[in-house]
Amino acid sequence: MTDTVDVHAHYVPADYRQALIDHGHERPDGFPILPTWSAEEHLAVMDRLGIRTAMLSVSSPGVAFGGDPAEWARRVNETGAETVKRHPGRFGLFASLPLPDGDAARDEVSYAFDTLQADGVVMLTNVEGVYLGDDRLEPLMAELDRRSAVMFIHPTSPACFEKTALGHPRPLIEFLLDTTRAVANMVLSGTLTRYPEIRVIVPHAGAALPVLADRIAGFAGLMPLAGREPGEVDVIGALRRLHYEVGAGFPFPRHISALLDLVDAGQLLFGTDFPFGGVEGIERNSEALQSTTLLTRSERNGLLRENALALFPRLT
């Protein structure tokens, strides 16, 4: 077994999975399957892939699927924490929050960190059209900043997906665009500048941000955006401080090149998207990661483990 850390791994507790089905999410975001999950199955896949630790998070649609978000955030977080406790060193937990209710989300942050010892939080790009970077989330962001929390961003369907997805499953294109939309909003609104202690992980090799970064920076330098004066926000500087998960999706061979034009390899982390990402696809992406000439051996080793240890020192 190697010591790889997977920062993009999901769990689907049985009661949560049934609740999704009961509320019409048997094909979440148009994805063709809603996978089953167990810690034992996940561990077997981790051993096959050489992964020491997987940081668990609930994927889209999160806990705002039609039930009580506060109830389901607590339930999945307690299940995740119990899984971490039962398998020391093998799992970590990104706690779910009952957004868009900022007060309830702050309460769950306190419980997740202080009682459950969560390693961070997972935040969907938007919940009911409230995007990361929205003013309504300011108190929550201030609390996460106070705690120097790790925030793993995960995409979900945009509010307008019926018009924009063209009938395709939203993970195909819309997930990447919604990630780009949310992170750009956090940059342009000044959220990342006001709360620099939040350690943000962007999935899927930064989505479209590596390609659009110069365009966003150019517009931000020419005209007022999100209430900021031209040039007030250092777009490229803000993006370079973030961490980027690679491995999930299809980052090789071209996407990774654009990302490495934007950030240093020390900002990269490994992810699989299991169980939504199939084992065969994960293996192909891992082989591409091992064979790419864009990373040195040291940079590759950092991506697989060392960079994650800076965010999660307990894993040492």
N, C-alpha and C positions, 0 to 999 in steps of 0.2 A: 504493500500500500504506500502510495506517495502521500505528501502532506498538502495536496491541493485544497484550497478553500473555494467553495461555490457560493457566490453571493446572490445568485438568482435561482432559487429553488423554491418550489411551492409545496404546500400541504393542503389536502382536501379532507378534513375530518368527515366521518360518515354522516353525522347529524347535519353538518353544514351542507354537504352535498345533497342530501335529501331535501333540505329546505330550499336550495336553489331549484331543484326539479319542481317542487311544489309551487314555486313562484314563477315558473315558466322559463327557467334558465338552464334547461337541459342541454342547450347548445349556446354556451355563454359567448356573447359577442359574435355569434354566427360561427364559432369554432365547431367543427363537426362532432366532437366528443366532449363529454365531461368525465375526465378520467377518475377512476377509483384510486385510492392512496392508502398505504399503510407504512408505518415507520420501518417495518421489517423489509417490505419490498423496496423502499427507498434505500435502505442500507445495502441491500444486495446490489443495486445498481451503482451505488457509490463505490463499493468494493470493486466492481467490474471496471469502473472508469478511473480508479485510483484517486478518489476524492476522500479526504480525511473528514472535512467538516462542511455541512450544507447549512446555509442561513435560510431558515424557513420563512415564507411569507404567504399570505392569502392573495391569490391572483384576482383579476377582474371577474365579476363585478364587485368584489370586496364585500363589505357588510351592509351596504345600502342597496339591497336587492329586492326589497319589498317587505321584509320583516322589520323588527325593531333594531336599528343599527347599534344602539348601545348594548342591547342584550347580546347580539351576535358578536360584536367586538370582544366583549368579555368572555364569551364562550370559546371562540377560536383562540384567543390569547391564552386562556388557561389550558386548553388542550395543547397548544404549542409549547408552553412552559413545562408542562408535564412530560412531553416528548423529549425536550432538552434534558430534563432531570433524569429520565430513565436511561438515557444513552449519553453518558458524559463524554464530552469532546467531539461527538459526532454531529450534533446539531446546534444551531443558534436560532434566535427568534427575532424577527422584525414584527412588532406588534401592529395590529390593525386599529384604526381609530374611527369612531362613529361620526364622520363628517357628513354633511356640512355644518353640524352643530359644534361650533368652536368650543363652547363651555364643556359639553360632554366629552369632546376630544381631549381637552386639557385634563379632565378628571381621569380619563383612561391612560393618558401619558403617565400621570403620577402612579397609578396602580401598576401599570406595565413595568416601569423602571424600578420603582421602590419595593414592590411586592414580588413581581414575577421575574425581576432581574433580566428584562428584555435587553437585547443587544442594540436595538434601534427601532425605528418605525417604518412601515410601508405606507406610502401616500399615493393614491391614484392621481393621475394627471388632472382629472376633474371629477367632482361628485355633484350631480344634478346641475351641471353647467357652472359650478363654482370652481375656478381654476386655481392651481398653485400660483401664488403671487397676488391673489385677490385680497383687498383690504380687510375682508371679513375674517381672514385667517391670521391677522397680525398678532393677536394675543397668543395663539397657538405657536406661531413661529418664534415669538419672544421666549416662550417656555422651552422650546426645543433648543434655542440658542443658549439659554441659561445652562442647560444640561449638556451642551456640546454633543448633541445627539447625532447619530447617523440616521439619515433619511434616505431610504431606498425608494425611488420613484418607479411606479409601474403604470403603463398605459392602460386606458380603457376606451370605450366608444365615446366619440364626441356627441354632444347633444343633437347634432344635425346629421347623424350618420345615415339616416334613411335617404337623404338626398346626395350625400357625398361618397358613400361606400360602393355605389353602383351595383348593389346586390351581392358584393363579395363579402366573405368573412372579414370583420374589421381588423383582425391581426395582420392581414395581408399588407395594407397600406395605412389605414387609419390609425393604428397603434403608433406607428412611427411619427405620423404627423401630429398626433395629440401630445406625444412626448415633446416634440419640438415646440409646439405651441405653449405647453406648460412651462418649460424651462426658459423659453424666450420671455414669457410674461414675468417670471421670477427675476430675470436679469433686468428687463426694461423698467419694471416697477421699483427697482432698487431693493427688493427683498433680500437678495443675496448680499448686497452691500450692508444693509442694516443688521443682518444676522449672520456675520461671517463665521461664527462658531458651529453652525449647522454643517455637518459633513455630508454632502449630497452625492448619491450614486445614481448616475443616469444609465438606464439599460440600453441594450441593443446597439452598442458602439456609438452612443450619442444620437441615434436616430438620424434625422436630417441636419442636425446642428453643424457637423463638420463642413457640409457643403454650403449652408446658409449663413454661417457665422460672419463672413465678411459683408454680406448683404445687410444683415441686421445691424452690424456695427456701422456701416456706411449710412444707413437711414438714421440711426440714432445720433450720428454726428452732424446731420444736416437739418434735422427738424425736431420739434418737441414730440416726444412719444411717452405715453403713460404718465403725463404730468411732469416729465423731466425736460430740462433745457437741453438744446443740442450739445452733445459732447459731455454731458454730465455723467453719463454711465459709461464705464469702461467695459464694453461688451466682451471683447476678446479676453481681457484680464479676468473677468468673472467666470467665463467658460473654462479657462485654463486652471482654475482652482478646484473645479469639480472632479469627481472620480467617475470613470466610465467602465461599465461592464462589457466585456467582449466574450464571445463564445456562443451565447444564445442568438438564435436567428441565423443569419447568413452573412457574417462580417468579412469573410474572405472570398476572393482576394482583393477586391477593390475598396470596400467600405473602410477596412482597417487602415488603408493608405491615407485616406482623407482624414481620419481621426488622428493619425500620427503627425499630420501636418498642423494640427491644432494644439495637441497636448503632448506632454512628455510621457514616455512609456511608464514612468513611475505613478501615473494616475490611472493605470489600467488594472482591472480586476477580472476574474474569471467567473463565468456563469453558464448554466445549462438550460434553465427553464423547465426542468423535469418537474412533474410528469407530463406537462403539456408538450414539452419537447421530447420527441421519441429518442430512444437509446441509439438507434442507428444514425440518426441525424447528429446527435451529440458527438458520437464517435468520429463522424466525418469532419465536423468543425474542429474537434480536438486534433485530428491529424493535420488539418490545414494550419492550425496554430503552431504545431510542432515543426512544420516544414517551411513556414514563411521565412523569407530572407529579410523581412522588414524589422525583425526583432533579433537582438543578440541573445545568446544563451542566458546571460545574466538578466536581461530585460524580461525574457520569457519566464524565468524562475520567479522574478518579482511579481509578474502578473498572476502566476498560479498560486502564490502564497504570501510572499514577503510584504507586498503592498497591502494585503488584507490585514496583516498583523498590526500595521500602524493604526488601523481603524478599530480593530478588535483585539487589544492586547491580552485579554484573558485567554485567547487561543494558544498563547505561548506556553 
